[in-house]
């Protein structure tokens, strides 16, 4: 009735229920902490990417995007 059962559909259902019943994001504090750490590293990562040749940079960017998506399966932006 609801299509194929996947990890994505389970995560979407979880997110829907949290919003519908006004539960706060249980990972909010962890996300804020990780975002703070990531922002501290941002400048050095950009400088590192700038030092690469064009082809190496493209590979590093794709590798980083894929790693980020795998790490954050629950993010709505990732699924979209």
C-alpha positions in Angstrom: 0.0 0.0 0.0 2.9 2.4 0.8 5.5 1.1 -1.7 8.8 -0.6 -1.1 10.1 -0.6 2.5 13.5 1.0 2.5 15.8 2.7 5.0 14.8 6.0 3.3 11.0 5.3 3.8 11.6 4.4 7.5 13.6 7.6 8.0 10.9 9.7 6.3 8.2 8.1 8.5 10.3 8.8 11.6 10.7 12.5 10.6 7.0 12.8 9.8 6.0 11.4 13.2 8.5 13.7 15.0 7.0 16.7 13.3 3.4 15.6 13.6 3.6 15.1 17.3 5.9 18.1 18.0 8.9 16.1 19.2 12.1 18.0 19.1 15.0 16.6 17.0 16.7 14.2 19.4 20.0 14.8 17.6 19.9 18.6 17.6 22.7 19.1 20.1 25.0 16.6 18.4 24.3 18.3 15.0 25.1 21.7 16.5 28.4 20.4 18.0 29.4 18.7 14.7 28.5 21.8 12.7 30.8 23.9 15.0 33.7 21.5 14.5 33.1 21.4 10.7 33.1 25.3 10.5 36.5 25.4 12.3 37.9 23.0 9.6 36.2 24.8 6.7 39.0 27.2 5.7 41.7 24.6 5.7 39.6 22.2 3.6 38.9 25.0 1.1 42.6 25.8 1.0 43.5 22.2 0.5 41.0 21.9 -2.4 42.4 25.1 -4.0 45.9 23.6 -4.0 44.7 20.6 -6.1 44.7 20.4 -9.9 41.4 20.5 -11.7 40.9 16.7 -12.0 42.1 16.0 -8.5 39.8 18.7 -7.1 36.8 17.2 -9.0 37.5 13.8 -7.6 38.0 15.1 -4.0 34.7 17.1 -4.2 32.7 14.1 -5.5 34.3 11.8 -2.9 33.5 14.3 -0.1 29.9 14.7 -1.3 29.3 11.0 -1.4 30.9 10.5 2.0 28.7 13.3 3.5 25.6 11.7 2.0 26.4 8.3 3.4 27.2 9.8 6.8 23.9 11.7 6.9 21.3 9.4 5.5 18.6 11.0 7.7 19.0 14.5 6.3 16.0 15.7 4.3 18.3 17.7 1.9 20.2 14.5 1.1 17.0 12.7 0.0 15.9 15.6 -2.1 
